[in-house]
Each structure stands twice: as structure tokens, then as C-alpha cells.
């Protein structure tokens, strides 16, 4: 019985987390395409990268708030992905 409740809470928390993060991820993908389109123009690219970093921070905060309800392996994968994303953005924003 406890395991069923635990599984339900984890799924419910994941669904709630996904509903908060999904619009931000969609915006992130749009920004990614915009950044690629102006790859040679560092001045135009900077505000795009800054917004992408802001979205990454938001997602990271949402993950922290749901940490107890999200599968630990899944949580670590997402956190590592966000760290890689931040590193990539930092590299591109200083070019």
C-alpha cells in the first residue's frame, strides 16, 4: 500500500513539475534556434544567451523544490544536463 502511494506521489509530482517546466523548455528551444541564426553576431546573441541562462536557473529551482518527489536517478540526469547547458551558454556568451 505504501509503495502504491509513493509511486503515485512521484508520478503526480513529476506531472506537476513537467507542467511548470514545459513552457520554459519550449521557449528555450526557440531561443536556441535564434542563437544559431545569429551565430556570427555576438552582440545580438548575448541577450538570447542571458534569457537561456535565466530559464536554466528557473528549471534548476523547480527541480530543487520537487527533489523529494522525483526519482533520484532522473533528478541527477536533469541536474547534470543543466550544468552542461550552463557551461555551453557561458562559453558562447563570452565569444
C-alpha angles and dihedrals in degrees: 000000000000091000091054091051091046092051091048093051091049092050092044091049091048091051091049092047091048092051090054096044101040097077090048092050091050090052089047091055091050090051090049090058091047091051091051091049092056096037094136096048107075093180093056092043098054099075089047092054090046091054090047090053090050091053090049090052091050092051091048091052092049090051091051091052091052096039095116093052102042122083108266095230091048090048092052093048091052093045091051091048090052091050091053090047092052091050091050092048092048090052093049096044093058096049 
